[in-house]
Amino acid sequence: MAKVESLYGTTPVEIFESGLENANDIVGVATAVMWKDGRITVGWSNVDPASLARMILMLDEKQRRDTISDAELNP
């Protein structure tokens, strides 16, 4: 059985940076979502490297749009 480590307080960027640094060691991806009502939904998948790369790019784009003003994104 897999060992589960707590990542409380870790940002998605930190998790994915670690994943990029250790990409050759990844055999599956686990995801947990915390809903506004406090429920947590958890699951995992044996994702292929191309799909993992797309998820990382999409999260990076979302982080940029959430933290950078429209003027900086569209000069």
N, C-alpha and C positions, 0 to 999 in steps of 0.2 A: 504494500500500500504506500502511496506517496506521502511524504512529509509535508505538512502544511505549516508555513511560517506566517506570523502576523505581520502585516505591512501597515498597521494603523499609523496614520500621519504621513505616510509616503505618498508623494504625488504621482499621478499617472506617468508624467514625464520621467521621473526617477525610475519607475518600474520598467518602462520601455527602453530607457538608456541602458539599464542593466541587461535587458534582453538583447539589445543590439551588440553589446560587448560579449555576450555569451550565446550568440545565435546558433552556433553549431551544436550546442548542448540542449536546445529546446526540442522536446518531443510532443508537447501539448500545451495548450493555453487554457488557463482557468480564469473565469471572470466572475466578479461579484458586483451586484448592483444594489445600492441602498436607496430605497424609495422614501418619499416624504413622510409616509406614515410609520417609518421605522423598520419595515420588513426588509429582509435581505434575500435576494435571489442569487443562487450560485450555480455555476455549471462549468463544464470544460469541453474542449474539443481538440482533436488531433488536426490542427490547421496546417495547411501547406505553407511553405516560406513566402510565396508570392502574396497570399491572402494576409499573412502576418505583416508583411511590408506595407500593404494597402491600409491596414488598420492603423499602423504607426503613422503613416502619412496623414490619414484623416484626423487622428487625434492631434497631431502637430498643427495642422491647419486650424482646427477648432481652438486650440490653446492660443494660437497667434491672433485669431479674430476676437477672442474673448479678452485679450490683454493689450492689443495694439489698436489705436484709434483708426477710424476709417480714413482720415487724412494721411496717416502714415502708410496704410495699406494701398491706397490709391492716390499717389502724389500727382 
